[in-house]
Amino acid sequence: MKPSIPQGTRDFNAETVRKRNYIFNSIRQVFELYGFQPLETPTMENLDTLMGKYGEEGDKLIFKILNNGLERPEKHVRAKEDFEKVLAGKNTAGITERALRYDLTIPFARYVAMNHGQLTFPFKRYQIQPVWRADKPQRGRYREFCQCDADVVGSKSLLNEVELAGIYATVFAKLGIAVEIKINNRKILAALAELCGGADKMMDITIAIDKLDKIGLDKVKEELAQRGLQPQQIELIEKYLAIDGGNEEKLQQLSLLIGENETGKKGLEELSFVLNYQNNPAFVADFTLARGLNYYTGTIFEVKAVGVNMGSIGGGGRYDDLTGLFGVPNLPGVGISFGVDRIYDVMEELKLFPEAVQTGTQLLFFNLGEAESKNAFELAQQLRARKIRCEIYHEQAKFDKQFKYAEKKNIPYIAIIGSKELQEGICNVKDLQKGEQTTVQQAELAGHLQNLLHIAE
């Protein structure tokens, strides 16, 4: 049978891993600059931890894990009936009690609820781990992908939103990606629902609006009608979606539309606060932004790369009642997430990865005999102690074979130590790109390479 991997998953070769690590490290450095500390949670969570937290659409995409046939034998498993329930999207403990994590936010909220007595608040954490979604695979959308999250819990201050927005701006500037950072507020959407007849219409409206980019205005209006909204309510939503102009103009138009609605006025006030801190044209007030997840309650973010046909490469928002879902009320939170896989695709398309990122081994010692390779090993250990990545060709072989190995691995420098060089305590270093060769005293080899590679002590 021909080997394969599950649809929507990928293997990563050395070049890809190095590029991904460049993204991870760039994000991690900025998280640390802003005072966030790392956290990791298990790959799987109890099913009741995840279900009901992502809305109707999200719950369908949770990967459930079948119970091991040997565990909990005291439970009577009615296989046919239980499997029918699972296939219908329902849950039964006889078949499944756990699932792969869908995102990093809900596991974080569960962690805070379990450990809130030992944490210092506001608690600022970042998390870089894979997540799984039973989505239809396509370009930029995978079933297994990595998220990078930063969250603050235990503070209502809007300065947290300002700082998270700053993290987005800093990271994407560092990576060289031109972005549009869209900001809205769920209170504004709640006000729209109230103006359309009641808060109970909130999810119907946000789920439909969230699809605007994918299906267009006419289809959104059709979906709203199917969800029971009346023509005059749909007309109001259409006016809302038609708001345009600069940030200030948009805020003024929205103020007129929502009138004296208290929920809407509060949302406008919060949105204005966050935008007024940003002296950056990348930040855009976007009232079509809905982030169709149940748990957002205030500011919401979404990041799009400019000039690339790609979905969002970041998103997040405030979720003031999230830990209340786990029996720990009154712990407000706000967070953002980076979509690393999409960021990678954007950087590949725009050729934004620095050349140095793709370099693994920096120097290859040719193997020209037993005594020579032993000398090379001693030198290699000295170089490694000075942060120079090097290796020795694994066996004595013709020059041509060793040269080809270096070329295929994109190793920029080679070091040749033959019997003459061994006797004289020297080493021939060749730059494979320039074709230039230099003879160096072995005692000076490390310093010579540090200069060539621009490696600081």
Disulfide bonds with the S-S distance in Angstrom:
none
